[in-house]
Amino acid sequence: LANLYICTGCPLGCGGKGACVAGVCQCDLGTVIQLDGTCSSSPGNPTALYENFEASLSLSRWTLFLGGSLAPGFSSDLSPQVAYFAGLSSRRLVSVDLDTRSASLIEFT
């Protein structure tokens, strides 16, 4: 998880998309300040992300894939490949910003 803020003193905790600094929301990159003082996703952020790793990673879904590779799947599920990370180097797979305000499920498998 990235950009997790636990704080008080700002309206609705800045909507979970910013940091409360001296009682004022400082919104994360890719978010905007609302009239009520909270932060929200900029219009146009996707509301869902599904990746089956069947081909090279799409830049429309991922902003960074570092220290890993695509490897054959290890189970009998429908995903033929997995993002595989090994070694001592830095490892990151970062998605584009998502609008999860109406999400009922967030799952990592």
C-alpha positions as CSV (number, residue, x, y, z in Angstrom):
1,L,0.0,0.0,0.0
2,A,1.1,3.5,-0.8
3,N,-0.1,6.9,0.3
4,L,-1.9,5.7,3.4
5,Y,-2.7,8.5,5.8
6,I,-4.1,8.2,9.3
7,C,-4.7,11.6,10.8
8,T,-7.3,14.0,12.3
9,G,-8.0,17.7,11.9
10,C,-9.0,17.7,8.2
11,P,-12.4,17.2,6.7
12,L,-13.1,13.5,6.3
13,G,-9.4,12.7,6.5
14,C,-8.8,14.4,3.1
15,G,-10.8,11.7,1.5
16,G,-7.9,9.3,1.9
17,K,-6.1,11.0,-1.0
18,G,-3.9,13.6,0.7
19,A,-2.1,14.6,3.9
20,C,-3.4,16.9,6.6
21,V,-0.9,19.7,7.1
22,A,-1.8,22.3,9.8
23,G,-5.5,21.5,9.3
24,V,-5.5,21.9,5.5
25,C,-5.5,19.0,3.0
26,Q,-2.5,18.8,0.8
27,C,-3.8,16.6,-2.0
28,D,-1.8,13.8,-3.6
29,L,-0.6,14.1,-7.2
30,G,-3.4,13.2,-9.5
31,T,-6.1,14.4,-7.1
32,V,-7.9,17.7,-6.7
33,I,-9.2,19.7,-3.8
34,Q,-13.0,19.9,-3.5
35,L,-15.1,22.7,-2.2
36,D,-15.6,20.9,1.2
37,G,-11.8,20.8,1.6
38,T,-11.3,17.1,0.9
39,C,-9.3,15.6,-1.9
40,S,-10.8,13.4,-4.7
41,S,-9.5,11.6,-7.8
42,S,-9.2,13.8,-10.9
43,P,-11.9,13.1,-13.4
44,G,-11.1,10.3,-15.7
45,N,-9.3,7.9,-13.4
46,P,-10.2,4.3,-14.1
47,T,-12.5,2.6,-11.6
48,A,-11.2,-0.9,-12.1
49,L,-8.0,-2.7,-13.0
50,Y,-7.6,-6.3,-14.1
51,E,-4.4,-7.8,-15.4
52,N,-3.8,-11.3,-16.5
53,F,-0.2,-10.8,-17.6
54,E,-0.8,-12.4,-21.0
55,A,1.3,-10.0,-22.9
56,S,3.7,-7.1,-22.0
57,L,2.4,-4.8,-19.3
58,S,0.2,-2.1,-20.6
59,L,1.2,1.5,-19.8
60,S,-2.6,2.3,-19.5
61,R,-2.6,0.1,-16.3
62,W,0.9,0.3,-14.8
63,T,3.2,3.3,-14.3
64,L,6.2,1.3,-13.0
65,F,7.4,-2.3,-13.2
66,L,10.9,-2.5,-11.5
67,G,13.0,-5.4,-10.5
68,G,10.8,-8.2,-11.8
69,S,9.8,-10.1,-14.9
70,L,6.8,-12.0,-16.3
71,A,7.1,-15.7,-15.6
72,P,4.9,-18.8,-16.3
73,G,2.0,-19.1,-13.9
74,F,2.4,-21.4,-10.9
75,S,-1.2,-22.6,-10.6
76,S,-3.9,-24.0,-12.7
77,D,-5.9,-20.8,-12.8
78,L,-6.7,-18.9,-16.0
79,S,-3.6,-16.6,-15.6
80,P,-0.8,-18.0,-17.8
81,Q,1.8,-15.6,-16.3
82,V,2.6,-13.9,-13.1
83,A,4.7,-10.9,-12.2
84,Y,7.7,-12.5,-10.5
85,F,10.1,-10.6,-8.2
86,A,13.4,-12.1,-6.9
87,G,16.8,-11.0,-5.8
88,L,18.0,-8.2,-3.6
89,S,17.1,-5.3,-5.9
90,S,14.3,-2.8,-5.5
91,R,11.0,-4.4,-6.5
92,R,7.9,-2.4,-7.5
93,L,4.7,-2.8,-9.6
94,V,2.7,0.5,-9.4
95,S,-0.7,0.9,-10.9
96,V,-2.1,4.0,-12.4
97,D,-4.3,6.0,-9.9
98,L,-7.7,4.4,-9.5
99,D,-11.0,5.9,-8.4
100,T,-12.1,3.5,-5.7
101,R,-14.7,5.7,-4.0
102,S,-17.5,3.3,-5.0
103,A,-15.5,0.1,-4.6
104,S,-17.1,-2.8,-2.9
105,L,-14.1,-5.2,-3.3
106,I,-10.4,-4.7,-3.7
107,E,-8.6,-8.0,-4.2
108,F,-5.0,-9.0,-4.7
109,T,-4.4,-12.7,-5.7
